[in-house]
């Protein structure tokens, strides 16, 4: 079986931000004046990789991934600037919780409330079964519905936990959960 793209690199944080950005803005802008007829998607990818290189994080991120996609004004702020530049829209970012001491019910309620708004998405950090950053595009009472770079489509609520880290469950991290939406003018 061939090696799949993303199966050995740690760039899920890059892809989670790109997927989240596309969910809230619709389609990426295409600018024929850009060099090599690049789209906003390609420019955003270049800027995210450039951020890792500039902060001497690229090698570690490629091999091991990274723990916080928003550290030091990171990836989400780069996406915010891209949306402002190409769509002249304001992307809003909010950390879902200021503590990891919340229940799964509280976590689910917060995401449900946020995702009920138009042009919204959530970026989450998972550990346990896998260590991964992904994008939640929809939530039901029983599952997180994802837009994910590794092909995971949904995570059942009964397979999630906050309290413990288990190789059998997906551990969700409230303080590493980012709510994104487009601010109306």
N, C-alpha and C positions, 0 to 999 in steps of 0.2 A: 504494500500500500504506500503511495507517495506521501511525502510530508506536506501537510496543509499549511498555507500561509497563516501565520499567527500561532502555529502549534508550538514553536520553540522561541518566539520572540516575546518581549514584554511590553508591546506597544498598545495594549488594550486601552490604556488611559487616553492615548491619542485618538483612537477610534471612538471611544465613548463620547469624547467632546465633539468630534466631527459628526457623529450620528445624532447627538442631542441638538447640535446647531441646525442641522438640516430638518429635524422634526419641527423646531419652533419657527423657522423662517420659510418653510416650504422647500423650494429648490434653491441651490446655490446659484449665485449670479455668474453669468458668463460674459466676459469682457473681451471682445476680439482685439482690443488695443493692447492687451497684455502680451508680453513676450511669449512666444511659443503658443499663442492662443490658449493660455492657461485659464482655467475656471477659478472661481473663488475657492472651490473645494481644494484644488491643487495648491493654491497660494496659502490657504490655511494650513494644510498639511506641511508645507515647506516651513511656515512660521513656527509650528509646533515642534518640528524636528530641530529647527534652528535654535529654539529656546533650550532644548535639551543639550545641544552642542555648546551653546554659549555658556551654560551653567555647568559644563563638564559632567553632565548626567547621561549623555547619550549611550555610552558603552554599558553602564549599569542598567539603564532602562531597557536596552535591547535584550540583555541577558536575563535580568531579574525583575523587570518592571519597576514600579515606584509606588510609594505608600500614599502620597497625597498629590493629586493632580492640580490642586489649587494653591500649593505652597508657593510663597514668594510672588504672589500675583500671577501665578502660572497660566495654565492652559485655558481656563475659562475666561480669563481677562483677555487673552489673545483672541478668542472667539468673539467676545463682546466688541472688540475693536474692529474685527473683520465685518461683523454684521452692521456696525455703524457706518463703516466706509462703503460697503457695497450695496446695502439696502437702505441706508439712512434710517435705520430702526434701532431702538434701544433694547438690548437684551438684558434682562434683569437676573441676577444671581443671588441666591440666599442659601445659607447653610441651614439645613432642616432643623437641627437640634444643637444646642450648646453643650450637651452632655450625652454620653452613651447610656445613661441610666434611665432608659425609657422602656416601656413594654412593647411587645410586638403589636398589640392592639393600637397603642398610641402612634407607633410608626406607620401602620397601615392607614390609620385615620388621616394623618398628616399628608401622606402621599395621595390618598383618595381625594382629599380636599383640593390639593394643588393641581392634580391632573384633571379635575373637573373643569378647570379654566381652559379657554381656547389658547392655542399656541404655547403649550407648556410641555415640559418633560422633566425627568429626574435622572441624575447621574448617581450611581451607587457603587460602593465598594463591597465586594464579597470576599469572604475567606471561608475556611472549613473545607467543604467539598472541593472548591477551587479558590485560588487567589486571583481576583479578576475585577476589573472596572467594566461596567456596562451601563446601558441607557434604558430606562423604563419609559415606554411610550404610552402605556395604558395599565390600569390596575382594576382587578375585579375583586369581589370578596374572597376569592379562592386562589388568585394567582397574580404575579407580576408578568406583564406582557412586555417583552424586550425588543429593542433594536440593537442587535449584538454582533460584534465583529467575529466572534467564534462560532456563530450559528445557533446559540441557545435562543429558543423562541419564547419560553415561558418557564417560570419557577413557581411551583405550587406553594401556597402559603404554609401548608403543613410540613414542608421541607425547609422552612426558614426558622431562624432563631436570632435572638439578640443577646440573650443571657450567657450562652456558653459557646465555645468554639468546638465544633465536632466535625470529624471527617465525613460524617453521614449527612450533615445538614449544611445549608448555606447560612453562614453568619453574616448578618447585616450590621453595618456600622453607622449609627445615626449621625455622628459628627463628621462623617465622610460621605454624607448624602447631600447633594446639591440640587436645589430647586431652580429650574430655569424657565423663564417665560419672556414674552415680548411685551414691553410696556406700550400701552396705547398712547397715542399722541394727545 
